[in-house]
Amino acid sequence: MNGRFVLVYRRGASPIKVLNDACGLRSVFYSDLHSIKISSHPNLLAERIGSERNGLAKYLSIYTGYHPPANTTPWYNIFQLIPNHYLDTSSKALKRFFPREELIQRLPTESSRNEIAEHLANQVNLLKDENLLCSITAGIDSRVTLSATKKHSRNIHYFTYFGGTGEAEKILSTDRKVVSDIVDNLQLNHTFFRLRIEEDLDIQAVLEKQMSESHLIHNKSVATEFIKRFRGKNYLHLRSNLLEITRHFYRNVYRLKNKYLSLIVYPI
């Protein structure tokens, strides 16, 4: 199945290898001080090895809010596993394992689409007995997920959030309008909820927690609402956003202007 995962494995007497899902949704951080150490969060490693921040975080505000380049992090001697690479714990090197060759179209587009649709529907069918939660927006990814849940939609709790400020408010307003039509047409078990203003004390508490554990700023208003509404209810959240990795528009998000940067995988 698709999802967020990390594999730590070895074959026979070969070195232990570590890899994660194809989009790196389950983060892996590592350090080689004294011995290889692996963690889900960089701050945990920083505490363990006594690492200090190295100043790279400033580039997040200059160029992008997504991530520093390559396998770097804002801590000395702490690195992040790059998707489609594995960490060889013996040589302490990152090695690319996919894709290694030119991808060949195996089936006509229509046949491929039908095959993928069948797999998605089968995945939801395997989860039908779980307490499922599914977010819906006006975007292509969430509507594809919605279509995959069609057979079991009566047993799924759908939701959409709106509000915010500035450009985000405009985007979420479009989501609300489109989803309203979807909900009316399909008669879904659905909830809209408004995001609270960022000055809310609860939101500031969530932000402090996020920044103590991560070097990236997540949507604290959304996280606060998730905690408020879904904590303790044992939901399994269905969502998808993998289409976005193939879309060109993300190049516009990086504020590089006329600068030329080289992508170097730095050694540990």
CYANA upper distance limits for C-alpha pairs under 8 A (distance plus 0.5 A):
  1 MET  CA    123 GLN  CA      7.41
  3 GLY  CA     21 ASP  CA      7.66
  3 GLY  CA     25 LEU  CA      8.41
  4 ARG  CA     20 ASN  CA      8.13
  4 ARG  CA     21 ASP  CA      6.40
  4 ARG  CA     24 GLY  CA      8.10
  4 ARG  CA     25 LEU  CA      5.90
  4 ARG  CA     26 ARG  CA      5.42
  5 PHE  CA     20 ASN  CA      6.13
  5 PHE  CA     21 ASP  CA      6.06
  5 PHE  CA     25 LEU  CA      8.15
  5 PHE  CA     26 ARG  CA      5.99
  6 VAL  CA     18 VAL  CA      7.69
  6 VAL  CA     19 LEU  CA      6.31
  6 VAL  CA     20 ASN  CA      4.75
  6 VAL  CA     21 ASP  CA      7.12
  6 VAL  CA     26 ARG  CA      7.06
  6 VAL  CA     28 VAL  CA      8.17
  7 LEU  CA     17 LYS  CA      8.49
  7 LEU  CA     18 VAL  CA      6.17
  7 LEU  CA     19 LEU  CA      5.87
  7 LEU  CA     20 ASN  CA      6.56
  8 VAL  CA     16 ILE  CA      7.43
  8 VAL  CA     17 LYS  CA      6.26
  8 VAL  CA     18 VAL  CA      5.06
  8 VAL  CA     19 LEU  CA      7.26
  9 TYR  CA     16 ILE  CA      6.09
  9 TYR  CA     17 LYS  CA      5.98
  9 TYR  CA     18 VAL  CA      7.12
 10 ARG  CA     14 SER  CA      6.52
 10 ARG  CA     15 PRO  CA      6.63
 10 ARG  CA     16 ILE  CA      5.15
 10 ARG  CA     17 LYS  CA      6.59
 11 ARG  CA     15 PRO  CA      8.30
 11 ARG  CA     16 ILE  CA      8.43
 15 PRO  CA     88 ASP  CA      7.08
 15 PRO  CA     89 THR  CA      6.78
 15 PRO  CA     90 SER  CA      6.07
 16 ILE  CA     88 ASP  CA      6.89
 16 ILE  CA     89 THR  CA      6.14
 16 ILE  CA     90 SER  CA      7.68
 17 LYS  CA     86 TYR  CA      6.78
 17 LYS  CA     87 LEU  CA      6.01
 17 LYS  CA     88 ASP  CA      5.42
 17 LYS  CA     89 THR  CA      6.55
 18 VAL  CA     86 TYR  CA      5.86
 18 VAL  CA     87 LEU  CA      5.57
 18 VAL  CA     88 ASP  CA      7.41
 18 VAL  CA     89 THR  CA      8.27
 19 LEU  CA     81 LEU  CA      8.07
 19 LEU  CA     83 PRO  CA      8.23
 19 LEU  CA     84 ASN  CA      8.11
 19 LEU  CA     85 HIS  CA      7.03
 19 LEU  CA     86 TYR  CA      5.08
 19 LEU  CA     87 LEU  CA      7.05
 20 ASN  CA     24 GLY  CA      6.48
 20 ASN  CA     25 LEU  CA      8.41
 20 ASN  CA     26 ARG  CA      6.96
 20 ASN  CA     27 SER  CA      7.94
 20 ASN  CA     28 VAL  CA      7.90
 20 ASN  CA     81 LEU  CA      8.45
 20 ASN  CA     83 PRO  CA      7.12
 20 ASN  CA     84 ASN  CA      8.15
 20 ASN  CA     86 TYR  CA      8.23
 21 ASP  CA     25 LEU  CA      7.05
 21 ASP  CA     26 ARG  CA      7.26
 21 ASP  CA     83 PRO  CA      7.31
 21 ASP  CA     84 ASN  CA      8.12
 22 ALA  CA     83 PRO  CA      5.91
 22 ALA  CA     84 ASN  CA      6.09
 23 CYS  CA     83 PRO  CA      6.11
 23 CYS  CA     84 ASN  CA      8.24
 23 CYS  CA    242 LEU  CA      8.23
 24 GLY  CA     81 LEU  CA      8.40
 24 GLY  CA     82 ILE  CA      7.44
 24 GLY  CA     83 PRO  CA      5.45
 26 ARG  CA     40 SER  CA      8.31
 27 SER  CA     40 SER  CA      6.46
 27 SER  CA     41 HIS  CA      8.01
 27 SER  CA     80 GLN  CA      7.83
 27 SER  CA     81 LEU  CA      7.73
 28 VAL  CA     38 ILE  CA      7.32
 28 VAL  CA     39 SER  CA      6.48
 28 VAL  CA     40 SER  CA      5.81
 28 VAL  CA     41 HIS  CA      7.84
 28 VAL  CA     80 GLN  CA      6.28
 28 VAL  CA     81 LEU  CA      5.94
 29 PHE  CA     38 ILE  CA      6.17
 29 PHE  CA     39 SER  CA      5.67
 29 PHE  CA     40 SER  CA      6.62
 29 PHE  CA     41 HIS  CA      6.93
 29 PHE  CA     42 PRO  CA      6.40
 29 PHE  CA     45 LEU  CA      8.31
 29 PHE  CA     78 ILE  CA      7.21
 29 PHE  CA     79 PHE  CA      6.03
 29 PHE  CA     80 GLN  CA      4.93
 29 PHE  CA     81 LEU  CA      6.66
 30 TYR  CA     36 ILE  CA      7.35
 30 TYR  CA     37 LYS  CA      5.92
 30 TYR  CA     38 ILE  CA      4.89
 30 TYR  CA     39 SER  CA      6.73
 30 TYR  CA     42 PRO  CA      8.47
 30 TYR  CA     45 LEU  CA      7.99
 30 TYR  CA     78 ILE  CA      6.21
 30 TYR  CA     79 PHE  CA      5.89
 30 TYR  CA     80 GLN  CA      6.79
 30 TYR  CA     81 LEU  CA      7.96
 31 SER  CA     35 SER  CA      8.18
 31 SER  CA     36 ILE  CA      6.13
 31 SER  CA     37 LYS  CA      5.78
 31 SER  CA     38 ILE  CA      7.25
 31 SER  CA     45 LEU  CA      8.01
 31 SER  CA     77 ASN  CA      6.30
 31 SER  CA     78 ILE  CA      5.44
 31 SER  CA     79 PHE  CA      6.88
 31 SER  CA    268 ILE  CA      7.93
 32 ASP  CA     36 ILE  CA      4.79
 32 ASP  CA     37 LYS  CA      6.80
 32 ASP  CA     77 ASN  CA      7.88
 32 ASP  CA     92 LYS  CA      7.99
 32 ASP  CA    268 ILE  CA      7.41
 33 LEU  CA     37 LYS  CA      8.40
 33 LEU  CA     49 ILE  CA      7.81
 33 LEU  CA     77 ASN  CA      7.85
 36 ILE  CA     89 THR  CA      7.03
 36 ILE  CA     92 LYS  CA      8.24
 37 LYS  CA     45 LEU  CA      8.05
 38 ILE  CA     45 LEU  CA      8.07
 39 SER  CA     44 LEU  CA      7.31
 39 SER  CA     45 LEU  CA      6.88
 40 SER  CA     44 LEU  CA      8.36
 41 HIS  CA     45 LEU  CA      7.60
 41 HIS  CA    213 GLU  CA      6.87
 41 HIS  CA    214 SER  CA      7.11
 42 PRO  CA     46 ALA  CA      6.64
 42 PRO  CA     75 TRP  CA      8.34
 42 PRO  CA     78 ILE  CA      7.54
 42 PRO  CA    213 GLU  CA      7.62
 42 PRO  CA    214 SER  CA      7.19
 42 PRO  CA    215 HIS  CA      8.47
 43 ASN  CA     47 GLU  CA      6.63
 43 ASN  CA    212 SER  CA      7.69
 43 ASN  CA    213 GLU  CA      5.98
 43 ASN  CA    214 SER  CA      7.29
 44 LEU  CA     48 ARG  CA      6.80
 44 LEU  CA    213 GLU  CA      8.20
 45 LEU  CA     49 ILE  CA      6.59
 45 LEU  CA     50 GLY  CA      8.49
 45 LEU  CA     51 SER  CA      8.23
 45 LEU  CA     78 ILE  CA      7.89
 46 ALA  CA     50 GLY  CA      5.91
 46 ALA  CA     51 SER  CA      5.08
 46 ALA  CA     52 GLU  CA      7.40
 46 ALA  CA     75 TRP  CA      7.69
 46 ALA  CA     78 ILE  CA      8.02
 47 GLU  CA     51 SER  CA      7.27
 51 SER  CA     75 TRP  CA      6.82
 51 SER  CA     76 TYR  CA      6.30
 51 SER  CA     77 ASN  CA      7.61
 51 SER  CA     78 ILE  CA      8.42
 52 GLU  CA     75 TRP  CA      6.14
 52 GLU  CA     76 TYR  CA      6.50
 53 ARG  CA     74 PRO  CA      5.90
 53 ARG  CA     75 TRP  CA      4.72
 53 ARG  CA     76 TYR  CA      6.62
 54 ASN  CA     74 PRO  CA      5.89
 54 ASN  CA     75 TRP  CA      5.67
 54 ASN  CA     76 TYR  CA      6.03
 55 GLY  CA     74 PRO  CA      6.57
 55 GLY  CA     75 TRP  CA      8.36
 56 LEU  CA     60 LEU  CA      8.14
 56 LEU  CA     68 PRO  CA      7.90
 56 LEU  CA     73 THR  CA      7.49
 56 LEU  CA     74 PRO  CA      5.38
 56 LEU  CA     75 TRP  CA      8.45
 57 ALA  CA     61 SER  CA      8.04
 57 ALA  CA     68 PRO  CA      8.01
 57 ALA  CA     73 THR  CA      8.21
 57 ALA  CA     74 PRO  CA      5.74
 57 ALA  CA    215 HIS  CA      7.86
 58 LYS  CA     62 ILE  CA      7.10
 59 TYR  CA     63 TYR  CA      6.27
 59 TYR  CA     64 THR  CA      7.76
 59 TYR  CA     68 PRO  CA      7.68
 60 LEU  CA     64 THR  CA      5.41
 60 LEU  CA     65 GLY  CA      5.47
 60 LEU  CA     66 TYR  CA      7.55
 60 LEU  CA     67 HIS  CA      7.15
 60 LEU  CA     68 PRO  CA      6.98
 61 SER  CA     65 GLY  CA      6.56
 62 ILE  CA    255 ARG  CA      7.72
 63 TYR  CA    254 TYR  CA      6.05
 63 TYR  CA    255 ARG  CA      5.13
 63 TYR  CA    256 LEU  CA      6.48
 64 THR  CA    253 VAL  CA      7.32
 64 THR  CA    254 TYR  CA      5.61
 64 THR  CA    255 ARG  CA      6.81
 65 GLY  CA    216 LEU  CA      7.65
 65 GLY  CA    217 ILE  CA      7.95
 66 TYR  CA    216 LEU  CA      7.55
 67 HIS  CA    216 LEU  CA      7.69
 68 PRO  CA     72 THR  CA      6.59
 68 PRO  CA     73 THR  CA      6.90
 69 PRO  CA    263 LEU  CA      7.40
 70 ALA  CA     82 ILE  CA      7.60
 70 ALA  CA    263 LEU  CA      6.80
 70 ALA  CA    264 ILE  CA      6.80
 70 ALA  CA    265 VAL  CA      5.99
 70 ALA  CA    266 TYR  CA      8.03
 71 ASN  CA     79 PHE  CA      5.88
 71 ASN  CA     80 GLN  CA      5.28
 71 ASN  CA     81 LEU  CA      6.69
 71 ASN  CA     82 ILE  CA      6.63
 71 ASN  CA    265 VAL  CA      6.67
 71 ASN  CA    266 TYR  CA      7.39
 72 THR  CA     78 ILE  CA      7.91
 72 THR  CA     79 PHE  CA      5.72
 72 THR  CA     80 GLN  CA      6.85
 72 THR  CA    266 TYR  CA      7.94
 73 THR  CA     78 ILE  CA      6.85
 73 THR  CA     79 PHE  CA      6.16
 73 THR  CA     80 GLN  CA      7.29
 73 THR  CA    215 HIS  CA      8.39
 74 PRO  CA    215 HIS  CA      7.57
 77 ASN  CA    268 ILE  CA      7.42
 79 PHE  CA    268 ILE  CA      8.05
 81 LEU  CA     85 HIS  CA      7.66
 81 LEU  CA     86 TYR  CA      7.86
 81 LEU  CA     87 LEU  CA      7.62
 81 LEU  CA     94 LEU  CA      8.20
 82 ILE  CA     86 TYR  CA      8.31
 82 ILE  CA     94 LEU  CA      8.48
 84 ASN  CA     96 ARG  CA      6.41
 84 ASN  CA     97 PHE  CA      6.46
 84 ASN  CA     98 PHE  CA      5.86
 84 ASN  CA     99 PRO  CA      7.96
 85 HIS  CA     94 LEU  CA      6.52
 85 HIS  CA     95 LYS  CA      5.66
 85 HIS  CA     96 ARG  CA      4.66
 85 HIS  CA     97 PHE  CA      6.16
 85 HIS  CA     98 PHE  CA      7.80
 86 TYR  CA     94 LEU  CA      6.12
 86 TYR  CA     95 LYS  CA      5.94
 86 TYR  CA     96 ARG  CA      7.02
 86 TYR  CA     97 PHE  CA      7.63
 87 LEU  CA     92 LYS  CA      7.11
 87 LEU  CA     93 ALA  CA      6.38
 87 LEU  CA     94 LEU  CA      5.25
 87 LEU  CA     95 LYS  CA      7.08
 88 ASP  CA     92 LYS  CA      5.80
 88 ASP  CA     93 ALA  CA      5.99
 88 ASP  CA     94 LEU  CA      6.88
 88 ASP  CA     95 LYS  CA      7.88
 89 THR  CA     93 ALA  CA      7.86
 92 LYS  CA    268 ILE  CA      7.69
 93 ALA  CA    267 PRO  CA      7.66
 93 ALA  CA    268 ILE  CA      8.17
 96 ARG  CA    100 ARG  CA      8.23
 99 PRO  CA    103 LEU  CA      8.28
107 LEU  CA    111 SER  CA      6.57
107 LEU  CA    112 SER  CA      6.33
108 PRO  CA    112 SER  CA      6.74
109 THR  CA    113 ARG  CA      6.60
110 GLU  CA    114 ASN  CA      6.79
111 SER  CA    115 GLU  CA      6.70
112 SER  CA    116 ILE  CA      6.66
113 ARG  CA    117 ALA  CA      6.62
114 ASN  CA    118 GLU  CA      6.72
115 GLU  CA    119 HIS  CA      6.87
116 ILE  CA    120 LEU  CA      6.70
117 ALA  CA    121 ALA  CA      6.72
117 ALA  CA    148 ALA  CA      7.63
118 GLU  CA    122 ASN  CA      6.64
119 HIS  CA    123 GLN  CA      6.70
120 LEU  CA    124 VAL  CA      7.03
120 LEU  CA    145 THR  CA      8.43
120 LEU  CA    148 ALA  CA      6.28
121 ALA  CA    125 ASN  CA      6.74
121 ALA  CA    148 ALA  CA      5.17
121 ALA  CA    149 THR  CA      7.13
122 ASN  CA    126 LEU  CA      6.80
123 GLN  CA    127 LEU  CA      7.17
124 VAL  CA    128 LYS  CA      6.63
124 VAL  CA    148 ALA  CA      7.32
124 VAL  CA    149 THR  CA      6.66
125 ASN  CA    152 HIS  CA      8.15
127 LEU  CA    132 LEU  CA      8.40
128 LYS  CA    132 LEU  CA      8.19
128 LYS  CA    152 HIS  CA      7.30
128 LYS  CA    155 ASN  CA      8.47
130 GLU  CA    235 TYR  CA      8.18
130 GLU  CA    236 LEU  CA      7.37
131 ASN  CA    156 ILE  CA      7.86
131 ASN  CA    234 ASN  CA      7.32
131 ASN  CA    235 TYR  CA      5.55
131 ASN  CA    236 LEU  CA      6.46
132 LEU  CA    155 ASN  CA      8.05
132 LEU  CA    156 ILE  CA      5.73
132 LEU  CA    157 HIS  CA      6.92
132 LEU  CA    235 TYR  CA      6.08
132 LEU  CA    236 LEU  CA      5.45
132 LEU  CA    237 HIS  CA      6.54
132 LEU  CA    238 LEU  CA      7.47
133 LEU  CA    156 ILE  CA      6.39
133 LEU  CA    157 HIS  CA      5.42
133 LEU  CA    158 TYR  CA      6.32
133 LEU  CA    159 PHE  CA      8.23
133 LEU  CA    235 TYR  CA      6.43
133 LEU  CA    236 LEU  CA      6.36
133 LEU  CA    237 HIS  CA      5.15
133 LEU  CA    238 LEU  CA      6.56
134 CYS  CA    146 LEU  CA      8.28
134 CYS  CA    156 ILE  CA      7.49
134 CYS  CA    157 HIS  CA      6.76
134 CYS  CA    158 TYR  CA      5.19
134 CYS  CA    159 PHE  CA      6.97
134 CYS  CA    237 HIS  CA      6.18
134 CYS  CA    238 LEU  CA      5.42
134 CYS  CA    239 ARG  CA      6.80
135 SER  CA    142 SER  CA      7.41
135 SER  CA    158 TYR  CA      6.05
135 SER  CA    159 PHE  CA      5.49
135 SER  CA    160 THR  CA      6.34
135 SER  CA    237 HIS  CA      8.26
135 SER  CA    238 LEU  CA      7.66
135 SER  CA    239 ARG  CA      6.94
136 ILE  CA    142 SER  CA      5.77
136 ILE  CA    143 ARG  CA      7.22
136 ILE  CA    146 LEU  CA      7.77
136 ILE  CA    158 TYR  CA      7.26
136 ILE  CA    159 PHE  CA      6.67
136 ILE  CA    160 THR  CA      6.08
136 ILE  CA    179 VAL  CA      7.41
137 THR  CA    142 SER  CA      6.51
137 THR  CA    143 ARG  CA      7.72
137 THR  CA    160 THR  CA      6.95
137 THR  CA    175 ASP  CA      5.40
137 THR  CA    176 ARG  CA      7.83
137 THR  CA    178 VAL  CA      8.05
137 THR  CA    179 VAL  CA      6.75
138 ALA  CA    142 SER  CA      7.93
138 ALA  CA    143 ARG  CA      7.66
138 ALA  CA    174 THR  CA      7.42
138 ALA  CA    175 ASP  CA      5.14
138 ALA  CA    176 ARG  CA      8.30
138 ALA  CA    178 VAL  CA      6.21
138 ALA  CA    179 VAL  CA      6.93
139 GLY  CA    143 ARG  CA      6.96
139 GLY  CA    175 ASP  CA      8.25
140 ILE  CA    144 VAL  CA      6.67
141 ASP  CA    145 THR  CA      6.85
141 ASP  CA    239 ARG  CA      8.45
141 ASP  CA    240 SER  CA      6.15
141 ASP  CA    241 ASN  CA      6.05
141 ASP  CA    242 LEU  CA      8.03
141 ASP  CA    243 LEU  CA      7.06
142 SER  CA    146 LEU  CA      6.56
142 SER  CA    239 ARG  CA      6.98
142 SER  CA    240 SER  CA      6.71
142 SER  CA    241 ASN  CA      8.04
143 ARG  CA    147 SER  CA      6.72
144 VAL  CA    148 ALA  CA      6.87
145 THR  CA    149 THR  CA      6.97
145 THR  CA    238 LEU  CA      8.16
145 THR  CA    239 ARG  CA      7.11
145 THR  CA    240 SER  CA      7.18
146 LEU  CA    150 LYS  CA      7.00
149 THR  CA    153 SER  CA      6.07
152 HIS  CA    156 ILE  CA      7.36
153 SER  CA    188 LEU  CA      7.46
153 SER  CA    189 ASN  CA      8.46
154 ARG  CA    188 LEU  CA      7.44
154 ARG  CA    189 ASN  CA      7.42
156 ILE  CA    189 ASN  CA      7.44
157 HIS  CA    189 ASN  CA      6.00
157 HIS  CA    190 HIS  CA      6.47
157 HIS  CA    191 THR  CA      8.40
158 TYR  CA    188 LEU  CA      7.74
158 TYR  CA    189 ASN  CA      6.59
158 TYR  CA    190 HIS  CA      5.03
158 TYR  CA    191 THR  CA      6.93
159 PHE  CA    190 HIS  CA      5.75
159 PHE  CA    191 THR  CA      5.16
159 PHE  CA    192 PHE  CA      6.26
159 PHE  CA    193 PHE  CA      8.23
160 THR  CA    175 ASP  CA      8.26
160 THR  CA    176 ARG  CA      7.59
160 THR  CA    179 VAL  CA      8.20
160 THR  CA    190 HIS  CA      8.37
160 THR  CA    191 THR  CA      6.97
160 THR  CA    192 PHE  CA      5.48
160 THR  CA    193 PHE  CA      7.06
161 TYR  CA    172 LEU  CA      7.76
161 TYR  CA    176 ARG  CA      8.12
161 TYR  CA    192 PHE  CA      6.11
161 TYR  CA    193 PHE  CA      5.36
161 TYR  CA    194 ARG  CA      6.11
161 TYR  CA    195 LEU  CA      7.09
161 TYR  CA    222 VAL  CA      8.46
162 PHE  CA    169 GLU  CA      7.50
162 PHE  CA    172 LEU  CA      5.45
162 PHE  CA    173 SER  CA      6.75
162 PHE  CA    175 ASP  CA      8.10
162 PHE  CA    176 ARG  CA      7.07
162 PHE  CA    192 PHE  CA      7.89
162 PHE  CA    193 PHE  CA      6.89
162 PHE  CA    194 ARG  CA      5.46
162 PHE  CA    195 LEU  CA      6.57
163 GLY  CA    168 ALA  CA      8.39
163 GLY  CA    169 GLU  CA      5.76
163 GLY  CA    172 LEU  CA      7.00
163 GLY  CA    173 SER  CA      7.68
163 GLY  CA    194 ARG  CA      5.79
163 GLY  CA    195 LEU  CA      5.77
163 GLY  CA    196 ARG  CA      8.11
164 GLY  CA    168 ALA  CA      6.59
164 GLY  CA    169 GLU  CA      5.31
164 GLY  CA    172 LEU  CA      8.38
164 GLY  CA    195 LEU  CA      6.56
164 GLY  CA    196 ARG  CA      7.84
164 GLY  CA    197 ILE  CA      7.38
165 THR  CA    169 GLU  CA      5.32
165 THR  CA    170 LYS  CA      8.50
166 GLY  CA    170 LYS  CA      7.36
167 GLU  CA    171 ILE  CA      6.95
168 ALA  CA    172 LEU  CA      6.64
169 GLU  CA    173 SER  CA      6.46
170 LYS  CA    174 THR  CA      6.97
171 ILE  CA    175 ASP  CA      6.96
172 LEU  CA    176 ARG  CA      6.69
173 SER  CA    177 LYS  CA      6.86
174 THR  CA    178 VAL  CA      6.71
175 ASP  CA    179 VAL  CA      6.40
176 ARG  CA    180 SER  CA      6.46
176 ARG  CA    192 PHE  CA      8.39
177 LYS  CA    181 ASP  CA      7.23
178 VAL  CA    182 ILE  CA      7.01
179 VAL  CA    183 VAL  CA      6.51
180 SER  CA    184 ASP  CA      6.67
181 ASP  CA    185 ASN  CA      6.64
182 ILE  CA    186 LEU  CA      6.53
183 VAL  CA    187 GLN  CA      5.79
183 VAL  CA    188 LEU  CA      5.76
183 VAL  CA    190 HIS  CA      7.55
184 ASP  CA    188 LEU  CA      7.99
195 LEU  CA    221 SER  CA      6.51
195 LEU  CA    222 VAL  CA      7.10
195 LEU  CA    225 GLU  CA      7.44
196 ARG  CA    200 ASP  CA      7.46
196 ARG  CA    221 SER  CA      6.82
196 ARG  CA    225 GLU  CA      8.47
197 ILE  CA    221 SER  CA      7.86
198 GLU  CA    203 ILE  CA      6.55
198 GLU  CA    204 GLN  CA      7.69
198 GLU  CA    220 LYS  CA      8.36
198 GLU  CA    221 SER  CA      6.91
199 GLU  CA    203 ILE  CA      7.50
199 GLU  CA    204 GLN  CA      7.35
200 ASP  CA    204 GLN  CA      6.97
201 LEU  CA    205 ALA  CA      6.76
202 ASP  CA    206 VAL  CA      6.90
202 ASP  CA    224 THR  CA      7.51
203 ILE  CA    207 LEU  CA      6.69
203 ILE  CA    220 LYS  CA      6.60
203 ILE  CA    221 SER  CA      6.50
203 ILE  CA    224 THR  CA      6.32
204 GLN  CA    208 GLU  CA      6.75
204 GLN  CA    220 LYS  CA      8.41
205 ALA  CA    209 LYS  CA      6.85
206 VAL  CA    210 GLN  CA      6.65
206 VAL  CA    220 LYS  CA      6.79
206 VAL  CA    223 ALA  CA      7.94
206 VAL  CA    224 THR  CA      6.97
207 LEU  CA    211 MET  CA      6.62
207 LEU  CA    220 LYS  CA      6.24
208 GLU  CA    212 SER  CA      6.65
209 LYS  CA    213 GLU  CA      7.05
210 GLN  CA    214 SER  CA      6.36
210 GLN  CA    217 ILE  CA      7.80
210 GLN  CA    218 HIS  CA      7.91
211 MET  CA    215 HIS  CA      6.73
211 MET  CA    216 LEU  CA      7.72
211 MET  CA    217 ILE  CA      7.48
219 ASN  CA    223 ALA  CA      6.76
220 LYS  CA    224 THR  CA      6.51
221 SER  CA    225 GLU  CA      6.96
222 VAL  CA    226 PHE  CA      6.72
223 ALA  CA    227 ILE  CA      6.74
224 THR  CA    228 LYS  CA      6.72
225 GLU  CA    229 ARG  CA      6.44
226 PHE  CA    230 PHE  CA      5.96
226 PHE  CA    231 ARG  CA      7.57
227 ILE  CA    231 ARG  CA      5.57
230 PHE  CA    234 ASN  CA      8.28
230 PHE  CA    235 TYR  CA      7.76
242 LEU  CA    246 THR  CA      8.40
243 LEU  CA    247 ARG  CA      7.61
249 PHE  CA    253 VAL  CA      7.88
250 TYR  CA    254 TYR  CA      7.68
256 LEU  CA    260 TYR  CA      8.18
